[in-house]
Amino acid sequence: MAKGYPIPLSVNELLAKAREITGVDIIDDEVVEPLTMLVNSLNNEAQLHETGVIAKQNKLLRLLSNRLRMLRDYAAHPEIADEKIENPVFIFGMARSGTTKTHRVLASTGDFNYMPFWQVQYPSLFTGDRSESPQARIDAADEYCRWLDETAPESKLGHSFETFEAEEDSLLWEQCFIAPSFLGYAEVPSYIEWFAQQGMMPVFKMLEKSLKYLQWQGLATASKPWLLKAPTYYGFEPELLSVFPDAHIVMTHRSPLSTVPSLCKLVNQFHIPFDDARVNSQSLQTDLAATLDLHLSNRETTPNLNILDFRFEDAVNNMEAVAEKVYAHAGLTLSDESREKIQNWGANNPIHKKGKFEYSLEEFGLTEEGIKRDMAGYIAFIDAL
C-alpha cells in the first residue's frame, strides 16, 4: 500500500498551534491519547494526498480549537453545566436509510432545537462573549460547504452539507476525538480498532456538554426538545440512555442491499478531498453487521428501550404520517402550522433534487448472498415490521 503524506505538525505542535489560534492557554491533557492514535493512523494508513493532508490538519486544528474555547467558557461560566437537556428525540438507523430526510423535515417545523451545519462545525464562541455575532462562524462553515462541493461534487447527491440545514451530531462530537465518524473521511483501521475498545460513552458525554453549551449561548431554547441524529448511535442504546435517560428514540429501516453499497459510494466521495484510499467495503459490511447484531441484542436486554420504527419507504412516500407518529412518540402534538411546514419542505425538496445517487453491489465487490448472510438477523427483523 502506498504511503501518503504525513500530517506536517506533530501532536504536541498541533496542541500548541490550537492554543496560539485561540489564545486559550489551557493544557488539554484529555485529548492527547485519542489525538495521537488518530494522527498515527492518518500518517501510516490513510494515504493522504498533497492537498488533503493540509485540509486534514486544518480539520484537526478546528476541532482542537473548538475544544479549547468550550473549556475556556465552561471554566469561566460553570453555570453552563446546570442547563437542562430534557426529552430529546434521537433519530438513527443505518446510514442511507432516511435519517437525514427525517431529521431535516422535522427540524423545519420549528418545534425542536436542532443544530444547523454551522453549529456542528463551529459550536464554540470565538471570543467567549455571548454577545458576539455568530457571522464569522457561519461564514467559515459556509466556506467549508462550498469547498466540499468543489472537491467532491458527487458527494452532495448522497448527502448535501448546507450551512443552515439540520446536520447530524457526528461532526460535533468529533471534538472528543473518540468517534467512529473519522472513518468516513479517511481509511484509519488502527484508529477504529482502538476506538472500538473505548466505546461511545465519551461521545454521549461530549454531546451533552456541547448541547448545554449551545443552549447557554442562546442558540437553543430549554423549553423545546432537542432533535438529534447520527447513524452510528444504533448498537449503543444503553450508553445513550445512561446520559439521556428520557430520550425518545426513532429508528429508520431500509434493506442493507441498498444501504451498504450506497454508504460505500458516499464514503468514497468523502475520501476524495483528503486521501487516495478507497473504502474497504468488506470490512465495512462486517462492522455494520456486528453493530446491527448488537442493536438487536439491546432490544432484548435493555429495559425501557422504547423505539419507534419505520421504513425508508414511509419517509419517502408519506413523511407527514411519519411525523405524526414521531410527535406522538415524543408526547407532542403536530399542529396544522407544522403540517404545512412539512408539506412545504417536501415540495421544495423532491427526491433526487440534486441528481440521482447511483451505486451497485458489484462496483464494491459485494454480493447479495454475502449481505444476506452477514445481516440475516436484521433483515428478518425489518421484514417483520
N, C-alpha and C positions, 0 to 999 in steps of 0.2 A: 504494500500500500504506500503510495506516495505521501510524503510528509509535507504538510502545509506550512505556512508562515506562522511563527510563534507570536503570541501577544508581546508587543515591544516592552511593556513595563512589567516588572516583577510584581508579586503580590504586595510586598512592602511599598513599592513605588506607586502602585495603584491606590493603596490606602492613603499614602501621603499626598498624592495628587488630588484625591477627593477632598481631603482636609483643606488643601490650597484652594480648590474651586469654590468650596462653600464658605470658607472662613470659619469653619466649626472645628475647634481643636479638641475633639473627643477621640480617645483611643478606643476603637470598636473591636475589642478582642473577640467577641462572639462570632464575628463573620470570618475570622482568619481561616479556620479549618475548611468550611464549605467553599470559600473562595479559592483556597489552594487546590482543593480537589477539582473544582471546575476548570481553573486555569491549566492545571496539568493535563486534564483530559482534552481541552481545546488544543493545547500545544502539541500533544502527542497523537491525537486520533482524528481531529475534526477536519483536517485538510483545508484550513482557512486560506483563501486566496489573497492576493496583494491588497485589494481594496476592502475585502471582507474583514481582514484582521483589524484594520483601523476602525471599521464600523462596530466590530465586536468589542474592541477595547472601549470605544465611546459608550457602548451599552453598559459595560461593567462600571464605568465611572458614573454614569447616570444613576444606576441602582445604588451604588455606594453613597453618592451624594444625597439621594432621597433618604437613605437610612440615617445619615448624619443629621440632616435637617430635622427629621422626625425625632431623633434622640434629643436634639437641642430643644425642641419645643416641648417635649414631654418633661424634660428636666426643668424648664422654666415655668411650665404650667401643669403641675401634677394633677390638677382637676380634670384634665383630659381623660384620665383613667376612669372617672366617675360617669362618663357618658354611657347611656343605656342603649344597647342594641337588642331590640325585642321583636319577637315573632318574624324573623327573616324568612324569606322564601328562597330556597335553593333549587336551581334548575340544573340537572345534569343528565348524562346519558352518553353513549358512545359518541365520539366526535363524528360529525357529519350526519347526525340523526335528528336535526331540527332544533337543537338547543339555542342556536343564535337567533333564529326567527322568533321562537317563543319568547326569548329574553327581550328582544327589541320591540316586539309588538306590545308586550305588557308594559315595558318602560314608557312607551308612547302615551299611555293613559294619564300619566302624571300622578297616579295613585301610589307610587312606590318611590323610595330613594333608589337611585342606581348610579353607577359610575360610567360616565362617558369616557371615550378613549383618552382624552387629555388628562383625566384624573388618574387613571390607572398608570399612565406613562409618567406623570409628574404629580404625585399626590401631596408632595411636601411644599410648604411655603418657602419661597426663595429667601425671604428676609426674616421670617419668624413673626412678622407683624400681620395680624389678621385683617388689617385694613388694606393690605397690598392688593393691587389689581391682579387677577389671575391671567391677564392677557399674555404675559411673557411665557407662561407655562402652556397656554393654549397655542401660541404661535410655534413653540418648539415641537409640540405634539403634532401639529398640522404639517410641519416641515417633514417629520418622520413619515407620516402617511403618504405624502407626495413622493418622497424618496423611495418608499417601498413600491408604490405604483410604477415608478420608472424602472427600478431594478428587477422587479419580478411582476410584470404586468398581468400575467395569467393568474396570479395568486388571488386577485380580487374576485375572480369568478367563483372561487371556493369560499373565501372569507375576505370581506372588504373591511379594512380598518378606516373608520370615519371619525373625525375629530370629536363630533358631538353626539355620535350614536353610542348606545349602551355597549360596553365591551366586557369581555369575560375577566374574571378575577385573576387569572393566572399571571398576567403581566404585572399586577400589583404585588402579589406575594412572591415574585421572583426576588424581591428585596431581601428576603431571608436567605437567599442563595441555597436553599434546600428545597428544590422544586423540580417536578418531572417535566415541566414545560421547556426547560433548556434543551431537551431532546428535539423539540420541534424546529430548532433553528441551526443545529449542527449535530453531527454524529459524535456523541460523548458517552460511549458504552461504559467505561470505567466509572465515570461520574454517576451514571444511572444505577450501576451496581451498588455504589456507595450510598446513593440516595435511598435505595430500597431498604437498607439497614436502618435508616433514620426514621422512616415513616412520615406521616402527614401532619403530626401534631404541630411542628414548627410552622407549617403553612397556615393552619387554622388560627393559631395564636397571632401570627403576623396579620392575618386578615382582620381579626377582631380589633387588634391595636390600630390598624390603618382606618377601619370604619369609624372608630371613635374619634380619631384624629380628623378625618374629613368632616364628621358631624360637628366637631368643635370649631372647625374653620367656618362653619355656616354654609357648607356645601350640601347639607342634608338636614332633614327635619326629624327629630326624635319621635314625633307623633305618627310618622309614616313607617311602614315596614321596609326593610331593605330587600331589593330584588337582586339576587346573586347568581352567578352562573360560571361553571367550568366543567368541561367533560371529564376531567381527571378526578372528580370527587367520588365517583361510584367505586365501591370496594372499601371505602374509608368512612362508612357511616357512623361507626361507634366513636371515632375521633371527632367527627363533625359535631355529633350530639353532645360530646363532653364539653365542647367550647360553646356551642349554640344549642342548649337543651330544648328551647321552644321553637326550633326550626321547623318549617313546613317544607317537605321535600317533594319535588316534582321530577319525574324521570321520563325522558323521551326514548322511544324504541324504534329501531329500523333494522332490517336484515343486515347482518355482517357481510353478506355477499356484496352489498353496496357500500357499507361504511368503511370496510377495511381498505379496498382499493382507492376509494375516494380520499381517505386520510393519507395513504401513501402518496398520492398525487399532490395533495396540498403540502405535506411535509417537504417533498422535493422542491416545490415552489418557494417555500420559506427558506430553504437552504441556499438558493441561488444567490442572494445578495451577500452571503457570508462565506460559503465554502464550496469545494468541488465534489465533496462526497454526496452520495445519494442514499436514500433511506434503505435500511436493511429490512426489507418487507417481511421476511420470515420471522426475524426476531421481534418485530413489532406485532405481528399476528400472535406469536406465542405470549408476549407480555399482555396484550389485550385479553386473550383468553384466560390467563391466570387471574387478572383483575375482575373479569366477569364472574368467574367461579367464586372468588372471594365475596363479591357482591351478593350472589345468590345464597351463599352460606350466611351472610349477615342478615338476610331477610328471615332466615330460620332461627337465628340465635340472638338477635338484638331486640330487647324489649322496646315496645312503643315505637317501632320503626314504621311509621305510617306514611306510605309513599303513594302519591297519585301517579299512575302510569297512563301514558297514551302513546299512540303510534305516530311515526313520522307522517303517515298519510293523513292523519287527523289534522296535524298542523298545516299541511299543505292545502287541504280541502275545506276545512271549517275551523279557522282559528278562533272565531267568536265563540263557538261551542267549547273549545278547549279553554279559552279564557274564563268562561262561566264556571267550569269545573275547578280551575286553579283558584279563583276567587273564593268559591265555596270551601275548598280545601283549606284555605288560609283564614277562613272566618270573615271574609269580606263580602261586600255586595257590589256587583257590577252595575254601575249606573248607566243610564241612557247616554250621558255625555261620553263616558268611557267607551261604550259600544261604538259610538260614532267615530271616536279616535282610532279604534281598532280597525274599523272599516276603511277609514281614510289611509291608514298605514298600508293596508293590503292593496288598495287602489294605486298607491304611489310606489309600491314595491312588488310588482308582479314577479312570478318565478322566472328565473333566467334574465332578470333585468339587465345585468351587465354582460350577459352571454352565458352559454351553457358550459358547465364544467364537465368535461368528458374524461373517462378513465375506463380501464378494464382490468380484470384479474390477470390476464395474460401478460400485460406490459410490466407487471411487477413479479412475475414468476409465481403467482398464487394460483390455487386451484379451488374449485367449488368443493371438491371432496375434502381437501385439507382444512378448509374453514369449517365445514360441517362437522368434521371430526373433532377439531380443537374446541369448537364453541357449541357442541351439541346440547349442553345443558341450557345455555342461554337461548338458543334457537327454539328449543322445546318450550321454554318459558314464554317467549313472545308469541309463539304460535297459539298458545293457550289464552292470550289476552282477549 
